[in-house]
Amino acid sequence: MQTLLPLDFIEPSHNAPAGFRLQRFEVLNWGTFDQRPWVLNLQGDIALLTGANGSGKSTLVDGLLTLLVPNKRRNYNQASSSTGKKERDEKSYIQGAYGRTRAEESYGSKPKLLREKAPLSVLLAYFSDRISKQDVTLAQVLWMEDGSVRKFFVIADVELSIATHFTHFARIADLKKQLKAIGAETFEEFVKYSQQFRKRLGLQSEKALDLFNQTVSIKEIGGLNDFVRNHMLEKKDVQTKIRELQESYENLTISHSAIQKARKQLEALLPLTEEAEKYGKLKIDVANSQKFQSLVPAFFASKKLKLLVHELQAIDQQLTQTQHQRSESDRLLTTLRQQEKDLDFAIKQDSVGQRLQDLGQEIERCQKEVNHKKKQAEAYDRLAQRLALAEYSDRHAFYAARAKGEELKQETDAALETLEAQRDEQKLQYADLQKQQIKLDE
């Protein structure tokens, strides 16, 4: 890169100036500044730009305008035009128009172009605040496509240069990726770009940029008052402003009256609102009471059902106990009747020896039965101890323990059903996990 022009700088003060200052301005393929980056090193100080007519002073100023002012409000080449007519636009600067030549196909003339194919043009301005040590770089990349100007805008919070950051790429998309990789932001619209750089540079509105645009377009200043009035102050119609104020006052008066009226209406409606809230609460209470009332028969039916089920269980237990007692009684009756028959037969046969033998056999059989029942009683006691039930003492204790055992059996069956349901659920979850693992493996 080369410095475009030698500059004579005003001696800076010992204290660093506040705010962002333009440190460096660069152009590539802009107007007559062709083929390589051209650099203007300002170093944040005030500089005087001089040169002969056509040396490119207005071209550089227009490049800075292009970075800061939207195209619709931009005044290109006004300072060098005696008629105030626009002689340049973005397209002419991108193509490097530098004069006119006679057109062979017509009686008019056409501009001479340094770059008919219009390669990429780049404008770059590097600002720095030496006090806060913050940097901001603004850039625009422009090119021709199908006869129209295409462009995008760049803002970076670091120092950039054309030679380092805007020359090594094959496509526009690659350039954008490189800029984003170093932390720069790119924009397709000037409005969003302007909002961001004004926010970074501390410009609260666009008025300062409008003033800059107007100042650049002024060729000479006839009087300071006229300059301030025409370029720094906004033109206002006093009569229209007075009428607007009167209309605003009338609207405010009407609005105040409406607010007062509405306030009085609200105050009048406040008791009614309170009564409406009470009515709403009472209505909800009545609805809840009716709902509870409709549920009362079902509630008592549920209680009655539980009582009846418990009573039926008690009756079933009593019936089972009675049936066992009846079976024992029938068996004893059958035994006694058989003994009666045997005694009757023995008496009739008068066989005492045979009877004694039979009695011995009967005693042996009864002893075996007693031993068998003892073993059963011992087995029952062991089971009762394991189940925390009362041991066998008499018939009533046995049937009470049996009833309690039935309850334990029902509880055990219910717990078993719950465990089986949990086991089935765990199997389903395990199957789902196996499917997920298969998907993950795939």
C-alpha positions as CSV (number, residue, x, y, z in Angstrom):
1,M,0.0,0.0,0.0
2,Q,1.1,3.6,-0.6
3,T,0.1,6.9,0.9
4,L,-2.0,8.7,-1.6
5,L,-0.8,12.3,-1.0
6,P,1.7,13.9,1.3
7,L,-0.1,15.8,4.1
8,D,0.9,18.7,6.3
9,F,-0.7,18.0,9.7
10,I,-1.5,20.6,12.3
11,E,0.6,20.1,15.5
12,P,-1.6,18.0,17.9
13,S,-2.1,18.9,21.5
14,H,-0.5,17.0,24.3
15,N,-3.9,15.7,25.4
16,A,-5.5,13.1,23.1
17,P,-8.7,14.4,21.5
18,A,-11.9,12.9,22.8
19,G,-14.2,10.8,20.6
20,F,-13.7,8.7,17.5
21,R,-11.3,10.3,15.0
22,L,-10.6,9.2,11.4
23,Q,-7.2,7.5,11.4
24,R,-7.0,6.1,7.9
25,F,-9.1,6.2,4.7
26,E,-8.5,3.7,1.9
27,V,-10.0,3.2,-1.6
28,L,-9.6,0.5,-4.2
29,N,-10.9,0.9,-7.8
30,W,-12.8,4.0,-6.9
31,G,-12.9,6.7,-9.5
32,T,-9.5,7.3,-11.0
33,F,-7.8,5.6,-8.1
34,D,-7.2,2.3,-9.9
35,Q,-5.7,-1.2,-9.5
36,R,-4.3,-1.0,-6.0
37,P,-5.3,0.3,-2.5
38,W,-4.8,4.0,-2.1
39,V,-4.3,5.1,1.5
40,L,-4.8,8.5,3.2
41,N,-3.2,8.4,6.7
42,L,-4.9,11.1,8.8
43,Q,-3.8,9.7,12.2
44,G,-6.8,11.2,13.9
45,D,-5.7,14.8,13.3
46,I,-7.0,17.7,11.1
47,A,-5.6,17.6,7.6
48,L,-5.9,19.9,4.6
49,L,-6.5,18.2,1.2
50,T,-5.3,20.2,-1.8
51,G,-4.7,19.6,-5.4
52,A,-5.3,20.7,-9.0
53,N,-8.6,20.3,-10.7
54,G,-9.3,16.7,-11.6
55,S,-6.7,15.4,-9.2
56,G,-9.3,13.4,-7.2
57,K,-10.2,15.6,-4.1
58,S,-13.9,15.3,-4.7
59,T,-13.5,11.6,-5.5
60,L,-12.1,11.0,-2.1
61,V,-14.7,13.1,-0.3
62,D,-17.5,11.3,-2.3
63,G,-15.9,8.0,-1.1
64,L,-16.2,9.1,2.5
65,L,-19.8,10.2,1.8
66,T,-20.6,6.8,0.4
67,L,-19.5,5.2,3.7
68,L,-21.6,7.5,5.9
69,V,-24.6,8.9,3.9
70,P,-27.4,6.9,2.2
71,N,-27.5,7.0,-1.6
72,K,-30.7,9.0,-1.9
73,R,-29.5,11.9,0.2
74,R,-25.9,11.8,-1.1
75,N,-24.6,14.9,-3.0
76,Y,-21.8,13.5,-5.3
77,N,-19.2,15.9,-6.8
78,Q,-21.1,19.0,-5.8
79,A,-18.0,20.8,-4.5
80,S,-16.4,20.6,-8.0
81,S,-19.5,21.5,-10.0
82,S,-20.2,25.1,-10.8
83,T,-23.8,24.4,-11.8
84,G,-24.7,22.3,-8.8
85,K,-25.7,19.4,-11.1
86,K,-24.8,15.9,-10.2
87,E,-22.1,14.7,-12.5
88,R,-21.2,11.4,-10.8
89,D,-22.9,8.3,-9.2
90,E,-21.9,5.0,-7.7
91,K,-21.8,3.3,-11.1
92,S,-19.4,6.0,-12.6
93,Y,-17.1,5.7,-9.7
94,I,-17.0,1.9,-9.8
95,Q,-16.2,1.9,-13.5
96,G,-13.7,4.8,-13.2
97,A,-15.2,7.4,-15.5
98,Y,-12.7,10.2,-16.1
99,G,-13.9,12.2,-19.1
100,R,-16.0,12.0,-22.2
101,T,-15.4,10.9,-25.8
102,R,-17.5,11.3,-28.9
103,A,-19.8,8.3,-29.6
104,E,-19.5,7.0,-33.1
105,E,-23.0,5.6,-33.3
106,S,-24.6,8.9,-32.3
107,Y,-24.0,12.6,-32.2
108,G,-23.6,12.6,-28.4
109,S,-20.7,11.7,-26.2
110,K,-20.0,8.8,-23.8
111,P,-17.8,8.6,-20.7
112,K,-14.3,7.2,-20.8
113,L,-14.0,4.2,-18.4
114,L,-10.9,2.9,-16.7
115,R,-12.6,-0.3,-15.7
116,E,-15.3,-1.4,-18.2
117,K,-15.5,-4.8,-16.7
118,A,-15.8,-3.1,-13.3
119,P,-13.8,-5.3,-10.9
120,L,-14.4,-5.1,-7.1
121,S,-14.3,-1.6,-5.5
122,V,-13.7,-1.2,-1.8
123,L,-14.0,1.9,0.5
124,L,-12.6,1.7,4.0
125,A,-12.4,4.1,6.9
126,Y,-10.7,3.3,10.2
127,F,-11.8,5.3,13.3
128,S,-10.2,5.1,16.8
129,D,-11.0,6.7,20.2
130,R,-7.6,7.1,21.9
131,I,-9.1,7.8,25.3
132,S,-11.4,4.7,25.5
133,K,-9.0,2.7,23.2
134,Q,-11.9,1.6,21.0
135,D,-11.6,0.9,17.3
136,V,-14.2,0.9,14.5
137,T,-13.7,0.1,10.9
138,L,-16.4,0.8,8.3
139,A,-16.2,-0.6,4.8
140,Q,-18.3,-1.0,1.6
141,V,-17.7,-3.5,-1.1
142,L,-19.2,-2.6,-4.5
143,W,-19.3,-4.3,-7.9
144,M,-21.3,-4.4,-11.1
145,E,-23.6,-7.3,-11.9
146,D,-26.0,-7.3,-14.9
147,G,-25.5,-3.6,-15.5
148,S,-26.5,-2.6,-11.9
149,V,-24.6,-1.8,-8.8
150,R,-24.4,-4.5,-6.1
151,K,-22.8,-4.0,-2.6
152,F,-22.7,-5.0,1.0
153,F,-21.5,-3.1,4.1
154,V,-19.0,-4.1,6.8
155,I,-18.5,-3.0,10.4
156,A,-15.7,-4.3,12.6
157,D,-14.5,-3.4,16.1
158,V,-10.9,-3.9,15.1
159,E,-8.6,-2.3,12.6
160,L,-8.9,-3.6,9.1
161,S,-7.2,-2.7,5.8
162,I,-8.0,-3.4,2.2
163,A,-4.7,-5.1,1.3
164,T,-4.9,-7.5,4.2
165,H,-8.6,-8.3,4.5
166,F,-10.3,-7.5,1.1
167,T,-8.0,-8.9,-1.6
168,H,-7.5,-12.7,-1.0
169,F,-10.7,-14.4,-2.0
170,A,-12.3,-16.1,-5.0
171,R,-16.0,-15.3,-4.5
172,I,-18.0,-12.6,-2.7
173,A,-19.4,-15.4,-0.4
174,D,-15.8,-16.4,0.5
175,L,-15.0,-12.7,1.4
176,K,-18.0,-12.5,3.7
177,K,-17.0,-15.7,5.5
178,Q,-13.4,-14.4,6.0
179,L,-14.7,-11.1,7.4
180,K,-17.1,-12.9,9.8
181,A,-14.3,-15.2,10.9
182,I,-12.4,-12.2,12.2
183,G,-15.5,-10.8,14.1
184,A,-16.8,-8.3,11.5
185,E,-20.5,-7.8,10.8
186,T,-21.9,-7.7,7.2
187,F,-25.1,-6.0,6.2
188,E,-27.1,-6.0,3.0
189,E,-29.1,-2.8,3.8
190,F,-27.7,0.6,4.5
191,V,-30.4,1.3,7.1
192,K,-29.3,-1.5,9.5
193,Y,-25.6,-0.7,8.7
194,S,-26.2,3.0,9.5
195,Q,-27.9,2.2,12.8
196,Q,-25.0,0.1,14.0
197,F,-22.2,2.4,13.1
198,R,-24.0,5.4,14.5
199,K,-24.5,3.5,17.7
200,R,-20.8,2.6,17.9
201,L,-19.6,6.1,17.0
202,G,-21.9,7.7,19.5
203,L,-24.1,9.5,16.9
204,Q,-27.6,9.8,18.5
205,S,-29.4,10.8,15.2
206,E,-28.8,11.2,11.5
207,K,-28.7,15.0,11.8
208,A,-24.9,15.2,12.1
209,L,-24.5,13.1,8.9
210,D,-27.0,15.3,7.1
211,L,-25.0,18.3,8.1
212,F,-21.8,16.7,7.0
213,N,-23.4,15.9,3.6
214,Q,-24.7,19.5,3.2
215,T,-21.3,21.0,4.3
216,V,-19.4,18.9,1.7
217,S,-21.8,20.0,-1.0
218,I,-21.2,23.8,-0.3
219,K,-18.8,25.4,-2.7
220,E,-18.7,28.7,-0.8
221,I,-20.2,30.3,2.3
222,G,-21.7,33.8,1.7
223,G,-22.7,34.4,5.3
224,L,-22.6,32.5,8.6
225,N,-26.2,33.4,9.5
226,D,-27.5,32.1,6.1
227,F,-25.4,29.0,6.4
228,V,-26.7,28.2,9.9
229,R,-30.3,29.0,8.8
230,N,-30.3,27.0,5.6
231,H,-28.1,24.0,6.5
232,M,-28.1,23.6,10.3
233,L,-31.6,24.5,11.3
234,E,-34.7,22.7,10.2
235,K,-37.2,24.7,8.3
236,K,-40.5,25.1,10.2
237,D,-43.8,26.7,9.3
238,V,-44.7,28.8,12.4
239,Q,-48.4,29.2,11.5
240,T,-48.7,25.5,10.9
241,K,-47.0,24.8,14.2
242,I,-49.4,27.2,16.0
243,R,-52.4,25.5,14.5
244,E,-51.0,22.1,15.5
245,L,-50.5,23.3,19.0
246,Q,-54.1,24.7,19.1
247,E,-55.5,21.4,17.8
248,S,-53.4,19.5,20.3
249,Y,-54.7,21.8,23.1
250,E,-58.3,21.2,22.0
251,N,-57.7,17.5,21.8
252,L,-56.1,17.4,25.2
253,T,-59.1,19.4,26.6
254,I,-61.5,17.0,25.1
255,S,-59.5,14.0,26.4
256,H,-59.4,15.6,29.9
257,S,-63.2,16.0,29.9
258,A,-63.6,12.4,28.7
259,I,-61.3,11.2,31.4
260,Q,-63.1,13.1,34.1
261,K,-66.5,11.8,32.8
262,A,-65.2,8.2,32.7
263,R,-63.8,8.6,36.2
264,K,-67.2,9.7,37.6
265,Q,-68.8,6.8,35.8
266,L,-66.3,4.4,37.3
267,E,-67.0,5.9,40.8
268,A,-70.7,5.4,40.2
269,L,-70.2,1.9,39.0
270,L,-67.8,0.9,41.8
271,P,-70.6,-0.2,44.3
272,L,-72.3,-2.2,41.5
273,T,-68.9,-3.8,40.7
274,E,-68.5,-4.9,44.4
275,E,-72.0,-6.3,44.5
276,A,-71.3,-8.2,41.2
277,E,-68.1,-9.7,42.7
278,K,-70.2,-10.8,45.8
279,Y,-72.8,-12.3,43.5
280,G,-70.2,-14.1,41.6
281,K,-68.7,-15.6,44.7
282,L,-72.1,-16.6,46.0
283,K,-72.9,-18.2,42.6
284,I,-69.7,-20.2,42.8
285,D,-70.6,-21.3,46.4
286,V,-74.1,-22.4,45.3
287,A,-72.7,-24.3,42.4
288,N,-70.2,-26.1,44.7
289,S,-73.0,-26.9,47.2
290,Q,-75.2,-28.4,44.4
291,K,-72.2,-30.4,43.2
292,F,-71.6,-31.7,46.7
293,Q,-75.3,-32.4,47.2
294,S,-75.3,-34.5,44.0
295,L,-72.3,-36.5,45.2
296,V,-73.9,-37.3,48.7
297,P,-75.9,-40.4,47.5
298,A,-72.8,-41.8,45.8
299,F,-70.7,-41.1,48.9
300,F,-73.1,-42.9,51.3
301,A,-73.6,-45.7,48.8
302,S,-69.8,-46.3,48.8
303,K,-69.7,-46.4,52.6
304,K,-72.7,-48.8,52.6
305,L,-71.0,-51.0,50.0
306,K,-67.9,-51.3,52.2
307,L,-69.9,-52.2,55.3
308,L,-71.9,-54.8,53.4
309,V,-68.8,-56.3,51.9
310,H,-67.2,-56.5,55.4
311,E,-70.4,-58.1,56.8
312,L,-70.5,-60.7,53.9
313,Q,-66.9,-61.6,54.6
314,A,-67.8,-62.2,58.3
315,I,-70.8,-64.3,57.3
316,D,-68.7,-66.3,54.9
317,Q,-66.2,-67.0,57.7
318,Q,-69.0,-68.0,60.1
319,L,-70.5,-70.3,57.5
320,T,-67.2,-71.9,56.8
321,Q,-66.7,-72.5,60.5
322,T,-70.2,-73.9,60.9
323,Q,-69.6,-76.2,57.9
324,H,-66.4,-77.6,59.5
325,Q,-68.2,-78.1,62.8
326,R,-71.0,-80.0,61.0
327,S,-68.5,-82.1,59.2
328,E,-66.8,-83.0,62.5
329,S,-70.1,-83.8,64.1
330,D,-71.2,-85.9,61.1
331,R,-67.9,-87.8,61.2
332,L,-68.2,-88.4,65.0
333,L,-71.8,-89.4,64.6
334,T,-70.8,-91.9,61.9
335,T,-68.1,-93.3,64.2
336,L,-70.5,-93.6,67.2
337,R,-73.1,-95.3,65.1
338,Q,-70.6,-97.8,63.8
339,Q,-69.4,-98.5,67.4
340,E,-73.1,-98.9,68.3
341,K,-73.5,-101.5,65.6
342,D,-70.3,-103.2,66.6
343,L,-71.3,-103.4,70.3
344,D,-74.7,-104.6,69.3
345,F,-73.2,-107.3,67.2
346,A,-70.7,-108.3,69.9
347,I,-73.5,-108.5,72.4
348,K,-75.5,-110.7,70.1
349,Q,-72.5,-112.9,69.3
350,D,-71.3,-112.9,73.0
351,S,-67.7,-112.9,71.8
352,V,-65.8,-111.0,74.5
353,G,-62.4,-111.9,73.2
354,Q,-63.3,-110.7,69.7
355,R,-64.6,-107.5,71.2
356,L,-61.4,-106.9,73.2
357,Q,-59.3,-107.5,70.1
358,D,-61.5,-105.0,68.2
359,L,-61.1,-102.5,71.0
360,G,-57.4,-102.9,70.9
361,Q,-57.4,-102.2,67.2
362,E,-59.7,-99.3,67.7
363,I,-57.4,-97.9,70.4
364,E,-54.4,-98.2,68.1
365,R,-56.3,-96.5,65.3
366,C,-57.3,-93.7,67.6
367,Q,-53.8,-93.3,68.8
368,K,-52.5,-93.0,65.2
369,E,-55.1,-90.4,64.5
370,V,-54.1,-88.5,67.6
371,N,-50.5,-88.6,66.6
372,H,-51.4,-87.5,63.1
373,K,-53.4,-84.6,64.5
374,K,-50.6,-83.6,66.8
375,K,-48.2,-83.5,63.8
376,Q,-50.7,-81.3,62.0
377,A,-51.1,-79.1,65.0
378,E,-47.3,-78.7,65.3
379,A,-47.0,-77.9,61.6
380,Y,-49.9,-75.4,62.0
381,D,-48.0,-73.8,65.0
382,R,-44.8,-73.4,62.9
383,L,-46.8,-71.8,60.1
384,A,-48.6,-69.6,62.6
385,Q,-45.3,-68.4,64.2
386,R,-44.0,-67.5,60.7
387,L,-47.2,-65.6,60.0
388,A,-47.3,-64.0,63.5
389,L,-50.7,-65.7,64.2
390,A,-51.9,-67.3,67.5
391,E,-51.0,-70.9,68.1
392,Y,-53.6,-73.6,68.3
393,S,-55.3,-73.8,71.7
394,D,-58.9,-74.5,71.0
395,R,-61.4,-74.6,68.1
396,H,-62.4,-70.9,68.4
397,A,-58.8,-69.7,68.4
398,F,-58.1,-71.8,65.3
399,Y,-61.0,-70.3,63.3
400,A,-60.1,-66.8,64.4
401,A,-56.5,-67.4,63.2
402,R,-57.9,-68.9,60.0
403,A,-59.9,-65.7,59.4
404,K,-56.9,-63.6,60.0
405,G,-54.9,-65.8,57.6
406,E,-57.6,-65.3,54.9
407,E,-57.0,-61.5,55.3
408,L,-53.2,-62.0,55.0
409,K,-53.8,-64.1,51.9
410,Q,-55.8,-61.3,50.3
411,E,-53.2,-58.7,51.1
412,T,-50.4,-61.0,49.8
413,D,-52.4,-61.6,46.6
414,A,-52.8,-57.8,46.1
415,A,-49.1,-57.2,46.8
416,L,-48.2,-60.0,44.3
417,E,-50.5,-58.4,41.6
418,T,-48.8,-55.0,42.2
419,L,-45.3,-56.6,41.9
420,E,-46.3,-58.4,38.7
421,A,-47.6,-55.1,37.2
422,Q,-44.3,-53.4,38.2
423,R,-42.4,-56.4,36.7
424,D,-44.4,-56.1,33.4
425,E,-43.8,-52.3,33.3
426,Q,-40.0,-52.9,33.9
427,K,-40.0,-55.4,31.0
428,L,-41.7,-52.9,28.7
429,Q,-39.1,-50.2,29.8
430,Y,-36.3,-52.6,29.2
431,A,-37.6,-53.4,25.7
432,D,-37.9,-49.7,24.9
433,L,-34.3,-49.2,26.1
434,Q,-33.1,-52.1,24.0
435,K,-34.8,-50.5,20.9
436,Q,-33.2,-47.1,21.7
437,Q,-29.8,-48.8,22.1
438,I,-30.2,-50.5,18.7
439,K,-31.1,-47.1,17.1
440,L,-28.1,-45.5,18.8
441,D,-25.8,-48.3,17.6
442,E,-27.1,-47.9,14.0
